[in-house]
Structures are given as C-alpha cells and as structure tokens.
Amino acid sequence: MTAPLRFAVLTDLHFVPAGQRLYGFDPRAVLRRALAFLTTLPQVDFLVIAGDLTDRAEEAAYASLRAELAALPVPVILMLGNHDARAPFRAVFPAAPRDASGFVQGLHVFAQASLITLDTLCEAEEGHHGRLCAARLAFLEQALRAAPADRPVLLFQHHPPMDLAIPPMDAIRLRDAEAELAAFARAGRRPDYLFMGHVHRPIAGLWHGIPFHVQRALMHQVHHAFDRPGRILGAAEAPDLAWVSVAGGQVLIHDCSFAYDGPVFDLESAEAAAVATPQDLGRF
C-alpha cells in the first residue's frame, strides 16, 4: 500500500525587509512559529506557500524570507500573488521552477497525487486582480493532460476564480474564470481539488463541481464583512496552516491553529469538566 502524501500549506506571508513590521506584526516571528509547529506534525513531505510572499515585493523582503526558510528540513514550493513581482523574486530565488514563458508555475507528480501550481500574478495591469494569459492557460491545459489519470490532481492558484461574498475582495479575484473553465474542458479533465489564498479568510465550497479550499493568511486576516461593499477591512485574527493528507483517492485537510498556546486537556476527565475557568484546564 502506498504511503499517504502529506504536506502543509501557508499563504499570504506579506514579508517586509528584516527589522520592519506590518500592521504591528513581525512576519518573521509569525513564520518562525508556523515552521516550528510544522516540525511537530507526524509527516510533512513538503510545504506550499501560495502567494503574496511579500507585501511590497522588495528584494530585501524576499531575502528575509529566504533566510527564514533556509533551515526548513523539507522542500518548499513557492508561488506568487498580487503583492509579489517576478524580477526581485527571481533575483533571490533563482532556482524556483519556471515554465518556458517565465511564469512561476509547475506540475509536480507524486505517487499519490499531482499538484499544479499556477501563476495568476498580473503585472501588466494596475490593481490586485489576477489574470491567466494565453500562455498560462496553455500551460494549465498541458499540465492537466500530462498529470497521470490514476491519481487526483490538486490545483493551486493565488486568486480565486469565484465570488466569495466579500465584495471588495471579489473585485480583485481572478478575471479569467471562464477561460480557466474552458481550459479544463479542452484538457478533458478538471482538478479534483482547488487550493487558493488571497482572501485572508478560511473558506470552503464547490465551484462548478470542484471542491475548493481558501487558506487563511499567515499575516493579518480580512474581516468577514459579508455583502458589504467599500474598503477592505483587516482583522487581527489568529493565523493557521493547513495540513493535507492524500491517500487512496481521499483528500483530507486539517486547519491547524499553530499560534494557540492554551491548555490541552482530557475531555473524558470529570475533574477537567468541572473547573471554574478555562485557565484551570492546564492541570489536566
């Protein structure tokens, strides 16, 4: 029996140059905590970071991220988001996989599943929306055709192609959703699961029959101001990472609150059930 494929997902790191903060947060400190938690998990074959590696795309910010990832004992698949830029990214991460057109994307085939990482960064237009040009759509179609038919295909892209009931974020989603669906049709295959970032909220759903997972950000979150237009509102909610296990055609996703440092207690303990405050649970 083939062992499960297990990996972690982070997104929206919004790194700034070393010594700087963003909205009061130190992205390096938050990432260090996430990576320390990652090493406690039973199995992690690799880590996917699904875009917005930096906040302002400075080369110094990418260098700070590279330094933090250097000691990680597993491979890292880096993706780009709307806060990134290809030239400074390539200067700091020259070995990162790129396709023939220079886009930061690839097909990764494992015994249990295939991963397609898709570059939705739009540098040709103003704004934070995503795009899939003809070259990227051709890559997507070819990758879907090349992925082995006997295992699931997991598609990763920074920008969601669907509205998610947060109007200011919906305004900067992927602009080429219909073209993406057409690429699936030409390939004769749809992804079995779609993973995204960008929205800074944990969201799950179904898009044209494809289950999807939007990963919560490593940095600040977006406030869940459902159906309210206007400016994007932030929230200092706790971050998390996803631990994904793929085996036997099953895709399992656990959202892990790595910043939680409260008690872990025995739910079958009568004494624990009777404590006066949650702070007392640390005894059980």
Secondary structure as UniProt FT lines:
FT   STRAND          5..10
FT   TURN            18..19
FT   TURN            23..24
FT   HELIX           27..38
FT   TURN            39..40
FT   STRAND          46..50
FT   HELIX           59..69
FT   TURN            70..71
FT   STRAND          76..79
FT   TURN            82..83
FT   HELIX           86..92
FT   TURN            94..95
FT   TURN            100..101
FT   STRAND          106..109
FT   STRAND          114..118
FT   HELIX           134..146
FT   TURN            149..150
FT   STRAND          153..157
FT   HELIX           167..170
FT   TURN            171..172
FT   HELIX           177..187
FT   STRAND          193..196
FT   STRAND          203..207
FT   TURN            208..209
FT   STRAND          210..214
FT   STRAND          221..222
FT   TURN            226..227
FT   STRAND          234..235
FT   STRAND          241..247
FT   TURN            248..249
FT   STRAND          250..256
FT   TURN            258..259
FT   TURN            267..268
FT   HELIX           270..273
FT   HELIX           278..283
//
